[in-house]
């Protein structure tokens, strides 16, 4: 009889790190702590997905910053600058 192999995955509901048998990859499993459902996924594929979403988020931030840069922003009145410095 062979020993089962486990991987660690965080529960998206409660955040606990769960030990999940490799044979459950791709299946819906239930967190024993909060009873939330999650799909057992390969940790290596999750890293790639998060890198892709991080790049998409950075691209979107660049788009927003570029659109704001094209707008003309009126200069601040000196009185507003002095009032803002009171909060420092």
N, C-alpha and C positions, 0 to 999 in steps of 0.2 A: 504494500500500500504506500503510495507516494504522498508527501506532504503537499497541501494546497499552497499555491502561490497567491499572494495578496498585493494590492497596490493601494496607495492612499489617495483619497479624493475628499475634498471638502463638501459638506452638505450646503446647497445653496439657500436653504431655509434657516438653519440654526448656526451654520458656520463650523460645526465640529468636523474634525478630520476622521474619516471613516476608513476602516480596513475592509476592502472589497475583494472577493475572490476574482481572479483573472477570468474564470469561466463565466462570470456575469457581465463581461464587457458587452456594451450595446443593449443591455436589458434595463428595464426600469426596476429599480430597487427602492426599498423603504428604509429611511434613517431610523435606527432603533431608539434614538434619543427624542426626536420631535415628531416622528412618523410622517415626515415630508417625503415626497416622491422625487427621485432624481434618476437620470440615465447614467449608468456606469460608463465612463469614457476613458480612453487612453490618455494619461497625463501628458504625453508628448504631443498629441494632437491638440489638446487644450492650449498649450503654449503657443502653437502656431496660430490658432484662432485668435488668441488675445493679441499677438503681434500684429495680425492683419487688422483687427479692430482698432488697435492703437495707431497704426499708420493711417487708417481711414479718419480717425478722430483728429489727428494732426493735419491732414489735408483739409478737413472741414474748418478747422481753426484758422488755417492760412487763408482760406476763401473768405471767411468772415473778416479777418484783419485787412485783407486787400480791399474788400468792399468798403470798409470803414475808412481806409486811408484815402480812397478816392473822393470821399465827402469832405467838404470844406467845414472845418470846425472853427467857430468864432473864437478869437483870443479871449482869455479871462480878463476881467477888469481887475486892476491892482488891488482894489478893496476886497475882492473875493480871495485873492491870494493871501493877503494879510489875515483874513478871518480863518482861512484854512490852516495857517501856521499856528493859530492859537490852540489847535487840538494836539499838537505834537508834544 
